[in-house]
Amino acid sequence: MDFTFSEEHNMLRDMVRKFTTNEIKPLAAKIDKEHKVPRELINKAAELGLLGIPFPEKYGGAGMGEIGYCVMLEELSRGCASTSVTIGAHISLCSTAIYLDGTEEQKQKYLIPLAQGKMLGAFGLTEPQAGSDAAAIETSAVRDGDYFVINGSKIWITNGDIADVIVLFTVTDKTLRAHGGVTAFIVETKTKGFSVGKIEDKMGIRGSSTAELIFQDMRVPKENVLGQFGAGFVTAMKTLDIARLSLAAGCIGASKELLNLSMDFAKKRKQFGKPIAEFQAVQWMLSEM
């Protein structure tokens, strides 16, 4: 894989940096205080094509792949980690899962509007007893004619309370679990039987919502099975591999911004008649950053 930035990547970086400076940074403190990324801000990002950066143009994307996607998230994170995480979860988890394993019909119905920002997505995997041990999920899906009836709950779901579409992981055979007993579904939150429970009050990245999701006799059509029936664990692992890239890119962007802010402060702040940047102890701290 070629990791060299192309001229197109550099143009993307400049565009997203300008958007971040003009639109996101001025709202960052408000986003943190109000625990909410305004949908209007997400819509503005969508108008620039940012919600479809890694996907092919035929699915509403920009066709810039994972390198372009990481460039975008790095720049978004310079201005507001909450905004970056909200958009990142939408793309890396929900949209990517559908792109990887969705049928052509599912991509037309869901991936295109997700890439265009007409829908917002989430990824329903984690449960109280199933964090790192993802195969331990208990949310169940039972076949009933042309539908599956879903019951259970999820916790710590990014975008859970604001999503229109959720890629949801369920147990369809408890004897098999990760070896053929987990099935993924595309579910719409407007469906009867879905509700939002507790919204977490976090220490950081507070503007990115983290919610409990409750499913009570939620009926989902069989056409909404994502990927092969029973192969949901594979879908989850493939998707998370890509999501880890985006998380790392966001951390790099935030770290660069923090270093720049620290250096600017050290140059301006004076003690004992000179900028504190001239003191070796401060220089060591900056170099370690």
Order of alpha helices (4+ residues) and beta strands (2+ residues): alpha-alpha-alpha-alpha-alpha-alpha-alpha-beta-beta-beta-beta-beta-beta-beta-beta-alpha-beta-beta-alpha
